[in-house]
Amino acid sequence: MPRLIRDGYSINYKDSGTGDPTLIFGHGFFMDLTMFDHQINEFSEKFRCIAWDERGFGGSTASDYFSYWDSADDLIALLDHLNVEEAILVGMSKGGFISLRAAINYPDRVRAVVLIGSDSLAFTKEEKSEFEEVLSIWCNADNIDELSKDIGTLLFGDNQAKSYWIDKWKYLDRSNIKYPAQALLDREDITERLNEIQCPLLNIHGTKDEAIPISNAENLTLKMLHGARLVPIEGAPHSPNITHPAETNSAIFKFVEDLEKS
C-alpha cells in the first residue's frame, strides 16, 4: 500500500474510487484500515474513499509521544498529499476523537463528520485504571487469548468478525501500542469546543455499545449547535460498521445524499 512520510512517521493508506465527495475513514483502537472494508467496497463505486492506518496501527509507525491533535494534523497532511481540498471524515471510536479535533482545527477542510461509536469525552478515573490494566496484560503477558476474547466481545459482540480479529491480533507486534495507548489515555474532554464545529454531523451508535454508551452519543448530538443527527443501530455493539454494515452504510449514504442536495 502507498505511504505518506510525515515528520519521520510512515502513514499507511488506501485510496479507492474517483467520485465526489471524498470520504476519509479513521479506525478504532486495536484496529486498522481494513475495518472499513464493508464501507469502501460499497462506497468506492460512487465516491472517492481513503482509509488510513493511524499512528502505531496497521502499517503506520509510532516512535514517540503524540496526541490526537497531532493525529488530526496527520489526517489533514494526508488530504494535502492526495490533493483533496475538502472531505467527509468518517471516524470510528478513536477515529472519531481525531475527526472531531480535525473539524475544530481545520473547518475549511471538513465538509462533514460521521461518528461511529465515538464521543467527545476523556476517560473517567475508573475507565483509565481499567484500560491501564488491559494494556499491562496486552503488552506483558505471554498469552493474551482471554483478553483478546474480551476485547473481541466488546467490539463485535457475537459477530463472526470477532474470530477474525482475535486471530489477527495473535501476529501483532504488541510493543507498538505504547505511544497510541498514551494518546488514548491522555485525551482531554473537548465537549465545550463542539460549538466550534460548523459542519453537519452524523452520529451512528450501537444501542448495545458497552465501550461507549449510547447516552454519550445522545449528549454529544444535543451539544452540537450547527446541526447533528443521531442514528441508533438496534442491537449493535461498539463496531456497527462491521457487525451491522447494511444499516451503517444506509445511514451514511443518506447523509451524503442529503449533503449533496443542500
C-alpha positions, 0 to 999 in steps of 0.5 A: 500500500502507498505511504505518506512520510510525515515528520519521520512517521510512515502513514499507511493508506488506501485510496479507492474510487474517483467520485465526489465527495471524498470520504476519509475513514479513521479506525478504532483502537486495536484496529486498522484500515481494513475495518472499513472494508464493508464501507469502501467496497460499497462506497468506492463505486460512487465516491472517492474513499481513503482509509488510513492506518493511524499512528502505531496501527496497521502499517503506520509507525509510532516512535514517540509521544503524540496526541490526537491533535497531532493525529488530526494534523496527520489526517489533514497532511494526508488530504494535502498529499492526495490533493483533496481540498475538502472531505467527509471524515468518517471516524470510528471510536478513536477515529472519531476523537481525531475527526472531531479535533480535525473539524475544530482545527481545520473547518475549511477542510471538513465538509462533514463528520460521521461518528461511529461509536465515538464521543467527545469525552476523556476517560473517567478515573475508573475507565483509565485504571481499567484500560491501564490494566488491559494494556499491562496484560496486552503488552506483558503477558505471554498469552493474551487469548482471554483478553483478546476474547474480551476485547473481541466481545466488546467490539463485535459482540457475537459477530463472526468478525470477532474470530477474525480479529482475535486471530489477527491480533495473535501476529501483532507486534504488541510493543507498538501500542505504547505511544497510541495507548498514551494518546488514548489515555491522555485525551482531554474532554473537548465537549465545550469546543463542539460549538466550534464545529460548523459542519453537519454531523452524523452520529451512528451508535450501537444501542448495545455499545458497552465501550461507549454508551449510547447516552454519550452519543445522545449528549454529544448530538444535543451539544452540537449547535450547527446541526447533528443527527443521531442514528441508533443501530438496534442491537449493535455493539461498539463496531456497527460498521462491521457487525451491522454494515447494511444499516451503517452504510444506509445511514451514511449514504443518506447523509451524503445524499442529503449533503449533496442536495443542500 
